């Protein structure tokens, strides 16, 4: 697929833009980071929904744990 895009890049500006995005390592690594962060937030939401936990209570518990560490 990428080799065909490389062949088409000289005559197709859309293919050229897509090829440059696929080859941009910084963009791909950033997307992986964002996706893992969104996965963590999704799991936190599912945990809160399944255990009838209010997020305010969870945040207060985390803050209290942080205060105990310092």
Biotite code that builds the C-alpha atoms (Angstrom):
import biotite.structure as struc

atoms = struc.array([
    struc.Atom([0.000, 0.000, 0.000], chain_id="A", res_id=1, res_name="UNK", atom_name="CA", element="C"),
    struc.Atom([2.751, 2.459, 0.897], chain_id="A", res_id=2, res_name="UNK", atom_name="CA", element="C"),
    struc.Atom([4.744, 1.617, -2.220], chain_id="A", res_id=3, res_name="UNK", atom_name="CA", element="C"),
    struc.Atom([1.703, 2.282, -4.422], chain_id="A", res_id=4, res_name="UNK", atom_name="CA", element="C"),
    struc.Atom([1.207, 5.594, -2.610], chain_id="A", res_id=5, res_name="UNK", atom_name="CA", element="C"),
    struc.Atom([4.863, 6.398, -3.293], chain_id="A", res_id=6, res_name="UNK", atom_name="CA", element="C"),
    struc.Atom([4.353, 5.691, -6.990], chain_id="A", res_id=7, res_name="UNK", atom_name="CA", element="C"),
    struc.Atom([1.185, 7.805, -7.087], chain_id="A", res_id=8, res_name="UNK", atom_name="CA", element="C"),
    struc.Atom([2.666, 10.635, -5.019], chain_id="A", res_id=9, res_name="UNK", atom_name="CA", element="C"),
    struc.Atom([4.283, 12.343, -7.975], chain_id="A", res_id=10, res_name="UNK", atom_name="CA", element="C"),
    struc.Atom([0.934, 12.845, -9.724], chain_id="A", res_id=11, res_name="UNK", atom_name="CA", element="C"),
    struc.Atom([-1.527, 12.928, -6.817], chain_id="A", res_id=12, res_name="UNK", atom_name="CA", element="C"),
    struc.Atom([-1.343, 15.566, -4.085], chain_id="A", res_id=13, res_name="UNK", atom_name="CA", element="C"),
    struc.Atom([-3.739, 13.650, -1.783], chain_id="A", res_id=14, res_name="UNK", atom_name="CA", element="C"),
    struc.Atom([-1.556, 10.542, -1.962], chain_id="A", res_id=15, res_name="UNK", atom_name="CA", element="C"),
    struc.Atom([1.496, 12.695, -1.261], chain_id="A", res_id=16, res_name="UNK", atom_name="CA", element="C"),
    struc.Atom([-0.098, 14.178, 1.878], chain_id="A", res_id=17, res_name="UNK", atom_name="CA", element="C"),
    struc.Atom([-1.205, 10.754, 3.133], chain_id="A", res_id=18, res_name="UNK", atom_name="CA", element="C"),
    struc.Atom([2.252, 9.298, 2.532], chain_id="A", res_id=19, res_name="UNK", atom_name="CA", element="C"),
    struc.Atom([3.910, 12.103, 4.473], chain_id="A", res_id=20, res_name="UNK", atom_name="CA", element="C"),
    struc.Atom([1.512, 11.557, 7.401], chain_id="A", res_id=21, res_name="UNK", atom_name="CA", element="C"),
    struc.Atom([2.174, 7.796, 7.422], chain_id="A", res_id=22, res_name="UNK", atom_name="CA", element="C"),
    struc.Atom([5.920, 8.404, 7.491], chain_id="A", res_id=23, res_name="UNK", atom_name="CA", element="C"),
    struc.Atom([5.809, 11.036, 10.269], chain_id="A", res_id=24, res_name="UNK", atom_name="CA", element="C"),
    struc.Atom([7.160, 9.161, 13.286], chain_id="A", res_id=25, res_name="UNK", atom_name="CA", element="C"),
    struc.Atom([6.407, 11.989, 15.738], chain_id="A", res_id=26, res_name="UNK", atom_name="CA", element="C"),
    struc.Atom([2.737, 12.002, 14.709], chain_id="A", res_id=27, res_name="UNK", atom_name="CA", element="C"),
    struc.Atom([2.416, 8.227, 15.032], chain_id="A", res_id=28, res_name="UNK", atom_name="CA", element="C"),
    struc.Atom([4.080, 8.179, 18.476], chain_id="A", res_id=29, res_name="UNK", atom_name="CA", element="C"),
    struc.Atom([1.831, 11.043, 19.595], chain_id="A", res_id=30, res_name="UNK", atom_name="CA", element="C"),
    struc.Atom([-1.249, 9.147, 18.460], chain_id="A", res_id=31, res_name="UNK", atom_name="CA", element="C"),
    struc.Atom([-0.129, 6.068, 20.420], chain_id="A", res_id=32, res_name="UNK", atom_name="CA", element="C"),
    struc.Atom([0.275, 8.217, 23.536], chain_id="A", res_id=33, res_name="UNK", atom_name="CA", element="C"),
    struc.Atom([-3.135, 9.815, 23.120], chain_id="A", res_id=34, res_name="UNK", atom_name="CA", element="C"),
    struc.Atom([-4.799, 6.456, 22.489], chain_id="A", res_id=35, res_name="UNK", atom_name="CA", element="C"),
    struc.Atom([-3.284, 4.946, 25.643], chain_id="A", res_id=36, res_name="UNK", atom_name="CA", element="C"),
    struc.Atom([-4.410, 7.981, 27.663], chain_id="A", res_id=37, res_name="UNK", atom_name="CA", element="C"),
    struc.Atom([-7.932, 7.687, 26.270], chain_id="A", res_id=38, res_name="UNK", atom_name="CA", element="C"),
    struc.Atom([-7.930, 3.981, 27.121], chain_id="A", res_id=39, res_name="UNK", atom_name="CA", element="C"),
    struc.Atom([-7.053, 4.788, 30.752], chain_id="A", res_id=40, res_name="UNK", atom_name="CA", element="C"),
    struc.Atom([-9.815, 7.401, 30.958], chain_id="A", res_id=41, res_name="UNK", atom_name="CA", element="C"),
    struc.Atom([-12.286, 4.938, 29.427], chain_id="A", res_id=42, res_name="UNK", atom_name="CA", element="C"),
    struc.Atom([-11.370, 2.293, 32.013], chain_id="A", res_id=43, res_name="UNK", atom_name="CA", element="C"),
    struc.Atom([-11.767, 4.850, 34.814], chain_id="A", res_id=44, res_name="UNK", atom_name="CA", element="C"),
    struc.Atom([-15.232, 5.776, 33.550], chain_id="A", res_id=45, res_name="UNK", atom_name="CA", element="C"),
    struc.Atom([-16.250, 2.122, 33.300], chain_id="A", res_id=46, res_name="UNK", atom_name="CA", element="C"),
    struc.Atom([-14.960, 1.504, 36.848], chain_id="A", res_id=47, res_name="UNK", atom_name="CA", element="C"),
    struc.Atom([-16.947, 4.429, 38.208], chain_id="A", res_id=48, res_name="UNK", atom_name="CA", element="C"),
    struc.Atom([-20.103, 3.289, 36.439], chain_id="A", res_id=49, res_name="UNK", atom_name="CA", element="C"),
    struc.Atom([-19.836, -0.324, 37.529], chain_id="A", res_id=50, res_name="UNK", atom_name="CA", element="C"),
    struc.Atom([-19.172, 0.327, 41.220], chain_id="A", res_id=51, res_name="UNK", atom_name="CA", element="C"),
    struc.Atom([-21.573, 3.239, 41.845], chain_id="A", res_id=52, res_name="UNK", atom_name="CA", element="C"),
    struc.Atom([-18.631, 5.409, 42.778], chain_id="A", res_id=53, res_name="UNK", atom_name="CA", element="C"),
    struc.Atom([-18.870, 9.151, 42.511], chain_id="A", res_id=54, res_name="UNK", atom_name="CA", element="C"),
    struc.Atom([-15.853, 10.652, 40.818], chain_id="A", res_id=55, res_name="UNK", atom_name="CA", element="C"),
    struc.Atom([-15.660, 13.342, 43.485], chain_id="A", res_id=56, res_name="UNK", atom_name="CA", element="C"),
    struc.Atom([-15.188, 10.644, 46.128], chain_id="A", res_id=57, res_name="UNK", atom_name="CA", element="C"),
    struc.Atom([-12.508, 9.005, 43.999], chain_id="A", res_id=58, res_name="UNK", atom_name="CA", element="C"),
    struc.Atom([-10.643, 12.286, 43.516], chain_id="A", res_id=59, res_name="UNK", atom_name="CA", element="C"),
    struc.Atom([-10.799, 13.033, 47.249], chain_id="A", res_id=60, res_name="UNK", atom_name="CA", element="C"),
    struc.Atom([-9.401, 9.576, 48.018], chain_id="A", res_id=61, res_name="UNK", atom_name="CA", element="C"),
    struc.Atom([-6.525, 10.101, 45.565], chain_id="A", res_id=62, res_name="UNK", atom_name="CA", element="C"),
    struc.Atom([-5.767, 13.500, 47.114], chain_id="A", res_id=63, res_name="UNK", atom_name="CA", element="C"),
    struc.Atom([-5.734, 12.005, 50.602], chain_id="A", res_id=64, res_name="UNK", atom_name="CA", element="C"),
    struc.Atom([-3.339, 9.276, 49.436], chain_id="A", res_id=65, res_name="UNK", atom_name="CA", element="C"),
    struc.Atom([-1.052, 11.898, 47.937], chain_id="A", res_id=66, res_name="UNK", atom_name="CA", element="C"),
    struc.Atom([-1.050, 13.899, 51.179], chain_id="A", res_id=67, res_name="UNK", atom_name="CA", element="C"),
    struc.Atom([-0.091, 10.806, 53.142], chain_id="A", res_id=68, res_name="UNK", atom_name="CA", element="C"),
    struc.Atom([2.870, 10.206, 50.845], chain_id="A", res_id=69, res_name="UNK", atom_name="CA", element="C"),
    struc.Atom([4.316, 13.673, 51.479], chain_id="A", res_id=70, res_name="UNK", atom_name="CA", element="C"),
])
